[in-house]
Amino acid sequence: MDEAAPAARTNIPEYSVSELSGAIKRTLEGAFGRIRVRGEITELKAYASGHIYLSLKDEGGKVRAVIWKSAVGRLGLKPENGVEVIATGKISAYGDRSEYQLMIERLEYAGAGALLARIEMLRLRLAGEGLFEGGLKKPLPVLPEVVGVITSASGAVLHDIKTTIARRFPRRIILWPVPVQGEGAAERIAAAIAGMDRLPQGGIPRPDVLIVARGGGSLEDLMAFNEEVVVRAAAACRMPLISAVGHETDTTLIDFVSDRRAPTPTAAAEMAVPARTELLADMAQKAARLIGGLDRALQGGRRRLEAAGARVPDLPAILGNARMRLDDRMQRLTLALPNLLAARAGALVRVERHIPDPRGLIVARGGALSVMGLRLLGGLRAAVQRHRDAANRVGPRLSAAGIQRRLGEQAGRLEVVGARLEGASYARVLARGFVLVRDTAGHAVTQAALVKPGARLKLVFGDGEVGVSAEGKQGKLPF
């Protein structure tokens, strides 16, 4: 047989797997370097190690990305699923799985549209929880003693608030300085709101009203006041809160939960304290109205008093007339009493003339009584005589033999009646063994049907009584 043909010669380079992976990694990192990639965050997952893995996608593709723990604090925003961002970082390859990924160092919102969409989503969610209800708004104090301010320590905002309060009505100001934009600004602002709200009475004066303010800026610059942590801190604040973030046309989510929204920091200071001159003018106006009202009330009362006085009668004239009538009655009474006595005396004299002489009347009455006594005595004597004559006539007939005979006849009749009575007596019947039944009231019981079981009865014998209790009705006896 012929010898094997020699191996075909070619100019195609030959790589091992490790060499190919390394070449691809070097090519990617060398060709692209630092890049900016725009896409929507998806598949976000944070691990306990502090690293964050995610993907960026658009309509045509998806690329994996990682945020190392060392870069999380410098991102510029908090990554969330569904948010469109621009990621800045380096492209690299992971040779063990033949994958490439973007190592993200910084994140930015991809334009105002993405920011507004995110803000709107958060607004709808918080509104659904009731954080924006009008009934939760607290009234501002009329004249606060202490005004709390949360803003940057540098800049024109704090100066505007101070000068406005000093011009209108000087009040004490407590400043809690915070960064108003950038990484960690939202957390610092929320902590400042909660810290002001927790200030105890005594020590550092507790503000009566709180102003959260920031100057104008782009939508990205105002994002700290759209963060959920700031909105919830403002909603939980117990003291009245005025938000003054950005210009008049700017609106942030803290404006929805604040008790009052001011278009500018200067307007917030004007809301917090009244103008002294306006307050004095208002007090003077109210005092004038009060004095006028009191004067009108006084004049009305005086007119009513005069009208009532006109209807009141003349008391001195009434007293004078009464005094005159009293004098007249006294004079007439003085004259009438002697005349009355004289008339009564004349009447007595006339009556006396018709009264008979008592002595003659007594003598006449005595004679009449003597005549009546004699007549009565004669009648009594005649009656006695008549009774005496009747007794003399009946006496012979009332001899001893007659009386004895009459008594014997009556005794015989009495014996016959007694025998008949004794024969009819129930005592004889009881002596022969019969019994008289009585109830507790003493009435005779003649029928067994009238006796109820358990009734108390009395049995009367010939020689006494016995109490018994009925057991019940039985049939007829056999005898």
Residue pairs with C-beta under 8 A, 6 or more apart in sequence:
15 23
18 95
21 93
21 95
21 98
22 95
24 93
24 95
24 100
25 92
25 93
25 95
28 91
28 92
28 93
28 100
29 90
29 91
29 92
32 90
32 91
33 90
34 88
34 89
34 90
35 88
35 89
35 90
35 91
35 102
36 86
36 87
36 88
37 56
37 63
37 65
37 86
37 87
37 89
37 102
38 56
38 58
38 84
38 85
38 86
38 87
38 110
39 56
39 57
39 58
39 62
39 63
39 84
39 85
39 87
40 56
40 57
40 58
40 82
40 83
40 84
40 85
41 54
41 55
41 56
41 79
41 80
41 81
41 82
41 83
41 84
41 85
42 54
42 55
42 56
42 57
42 62
42 81
42 82
43 53
43 54
43 55
43 81
44 52
44 53
44 54
44 79
44 80
44 81
45 52
45 53
45 54
46 52
47 53
49 69
50 69
50 72
51 66
51 67
51 68
51 69
52 66
52 67
52 72
52 79
53 64
53 65
53 66
53 67
54 64
54 65
54 66
54 67
54 79
55 62
55 63
55 64
55 65
56 62
56 63
56 65
56 85
56 87
56 102
57 63
63 100
63 101
63 102
64 99
64 100
64 101
64 102
65 87
65 89
65 101
65 102
65 103
65 104
66 101
66 102
66 103
66 104
67 75
67 79
67 103
67 104
68 103
71 104
71 105
71 106
73 183
74 105
74 106
74 183
75 104
75 106
75 107
75 183
76 106
76 107
76 108
76 182
76 183
77 85
77 107
77 108
77 109
77 223
79 85
79 107
80 118
82 121
83 109
83 114
83 118
84 109
84 110
84 111
84 113
84 114
84 117
85 107
85 108
85 109
85 110
85 114
86 107
86 108
86 109
86 110
87 102
87 104
87 106
87 107
88 104
88 105
88 106
88 107
88 108
89 102
89 103
89 104
89 105
89 106
90 102
90 103
90 105
91 100
91 101
91 102
91 103
92 100
92 101
92 102
92 103
93 99
93 100
93 101
94 100
94 101
108 220
109 115
109 118
109 220
109 223
112 219
115 219
115 220
115 223
116 219
119 226
119 253
122 226
122 228
122 231
122 253
123 253
123 256
126 132
126 228
126 231
126 232
126 253
126 256
126 257
127 256
130 136
131 231
131 232
131 235
131 256
131 257
132 256
132 257
136 235
136 257
137 259
137 260
138 239
138 240
138 241
138 259
139 240
139 259
140 209
140 240
140 242
140 259
140 260
140 271
140 272
141 208
141 209
141 240
142 274
143 169
143 273
143 274
143 279
144 171
144 207
144 208
144 209
144 272
144 273
145 171
145 172
145 205
145 208
146 171
146 172
146 173
146 174
146 205
146 206
146 207
146 208
147 165
147 171
147 172
147 173
147 174
147 207
147 208
147 209
147 210
147 211
147 269
147 272
147 273
148 173
148 174
148 176
148 196
148 207
148 209
148 210
148 211
148 239
149 158
149 161
149 173
149 174
149 175
149 176
149 210
149 211
149 213
150 175
150 176
150 178
150 189
150 192
150 193
150 196
150 210
150 211
150 212
150 213
151 157
151 158
151 161
151 175
151 177
151 178
151 180
151 211
151 212
151 213
151 214
151 265
152 158
152 177
152 178
152 179
152 180
152 214
153 175
153 177
155 215
156 215
157 213
157 214
157 215
157 244
157 265
158 175
158 213
160 264
160 265
160 266
160 269
161 173
161 211
161 213
161 265
161 266
161 268
161 269
162 173
164 266
164 269
164 270
165 171
165 173
165 269
165 272
165 273
168 269
168 270
168 273
168 274
168 275
168 276
169 273
169 274
169 275
169 276
169 279
171 272
171 273
172 205
174 196
174 204
174 205
174 207
176 192
176 195
176 196
178 185
178 188
178 189
178 192
179 185
179 188
179 224
180 189
180 214
180 215
180 224
181 214
181 217
181 221
181 222
181 223
181 224
182 224
185 224
186 223
186 224
186 225
186 227
186 229
186 230
187 229
189 212
189 224
189 225
189 230
189 233
190 227
190 229
190 230
190 232
190 233
191 233
193 210
193 212
193 230
193 233
193 234
193 237
193 241
194 233
194 236
194 237
196 207
196 210
196 237
196 239
197 210
197 236
197 237
197 238
197 239
199 205
199 206
199 207
200 206
206 239
207 239
208 239
208 240
209 239
209 240
209 241
209 242
209 272
210 237
210 239
210 240
210 241
210 242
211 241
211 242
211 244
211 262
211 265
211 268
211 269
211 272
212 225
212 234
212 241
212 242
212 243
212 244
212 245
212 254
212 258
213 243
213 244
213 245
213 265
213 268
214 222
214 225
214 244
214 245
214 246
214 265
215 246
215 265
216 246
216 247
216 250
217 246
222 245
222 246
222 250
222 252
224 230
225 243
225 245
225 252
225 253
225 254
226 252
226 253
226 254
227 253
230 253
230 254
231 253
231 254
231 256
231 257
234 241
234 243
234 254
234 257
234 258
235 257
240 259
240 260
241 257
241 258
241 259
241 260
242 258
242 259
242 260
242 261
242 262
242 268
242 271
242 272
243 252
243 254
243 255
243 258
243 260
243 261
243 262
243 268
244 261
244 262
244 263
244 264
244 265
244 267
244 268
245 252
245 254
245 255
246 252
247 263
247 264
248 263
248 264
255 261
260 268
260 271
262 268
262 270
262 271
422 428
426 436
427 462
430 436
430 460
430 461
430 462
431 462
435 459
435 460
435 461
436 444
436 459
436 460
437 444
437 445
437 457
437 458
437 459
437 460
438 444
438 445
438 457
438 458
438 460
439 445
439 455
439 456
439 457
439 458
440 456
440 457
440 458
442 458
445 451
445 457
448 473
448 474
449 473
451 457
451 470
451 473
452 470
453 470
453 471
453 472
453 473
454 469
454 470
455 469
455 470
456 467
456 468
456 469
457 467
457 468
457 469
457 470
458 465
458 466
458 467
458 468
459 465
459 466
459 467
459 468
